[in-house]
Amino acid sequence: MRRLNYHEQKLLKKTDLYHFPGERDGDLIALKKYHIQNREDLVSYKVICGEIQKLARMLAKLDAKDPFRIQQTDQLLEKLYNMGIPTVIHLAPLRTIPVQINYN
């Protein structure tokens, strides 16, 4: 790479070439920590968590003795168990599934 001219150095002095404006540091940390190869995998994980929260909120609005709610809740919990998400007995923990990954 060639050496930058004086005016080019002045222009790039306050420019950070490693962090882009649309990029979040938390995503980078999660990608490294969990050895995720594609950013799209992390994005799809966040979308799935959001959809689970949304569905849990909609099911919680229904009457607790409604047979449709009971059936759908059982199906949701079974699918989550098959996906490897720890078993929960009721909908309350599903409304608080973190979309953000803990970076600690």
N, C-alpha and C positions, 0 to 999 in steps of 0.2 A: 504494500500500500504506500502511496506517495505521501510525502510530508505535506501537511495542510499549509496554505498560505496564511498570512497574518489576518486578513479579513475573514477567512473561513474559520479560523480559530476563534475569533471574536464572536462570530455568529453561533458557533456551537458550544461556547463556554457554558451557557446555562441550559443546555439541552442534555437530557438524560436519554441515552440511546438504549438503555437496558429495560426501562419500565415504560410501557406505553399507556396513554391515558385511559383506554377502555379496559385495561387489564387490572385485575384485583390481586393483591399480594396473597390473600388467603387462598385463592385458587391455585397459585403456584406452589404454596406450601403443601396443600392437600395433594397435588399431583406428585410431588416428590415424596411425601411421607407415605402415601399408600401405593406408590409405584404404579400410578395410573398412566398408561401410555398416551391416551388421546384425551384432549380437553372435552370432546363431545361426550365421552363416557361420564364425566363429572357433571356436565350440563344435563344429560338425560337422567342422572341420579337425582339432581335437584328438581327436575320436572316431575319425576315419579313421586318424590316426597310431597311436593305441592299438591299433586292430584290425590294422594292418599289423605292428606289433611282436609282437602275440599270435600271428598267423599265422606269422611268421618263426620264432618260438620253437618252435611246434609242428612246423614243417617241419624245423627243425634237430635235433629229437629223433629223427627217423627216420634210418634207415641211409642213408649217403651214396650207396650204389649201388642203392638201392631205386628201381625205375622210376616208382612213383607220386610219390615225392619229386621226382625229376628233372622229371617232367611238370608238377607243380604249381608248382615253383620257376620253371620257364620261363614258365608262364602268369602268375604273379605279377609277375615282372620285366617281361614284355611289357606288362601292364596299367599298371604304374607308369611305364614309358617313355611309353606313350600318354597318361598323365595329365600328363606334363611333369616328372616327377621324374627327376633325372639317372640315367643308366644305371649300374647296378652289375652285377658279374659273378657275385657269390655272395651268400649270405644274411647274412654277418657284418655289413655296414653297415646292413641293415634292422632288426636287433635294437636298433640305437642311434639310430633316427630320433627326433629331439627332438620331444616333444609340445609343449614350450614354444617359443615363437618368440624368437629373439634380439632384444633390445630396444635394442641398441647402434647 
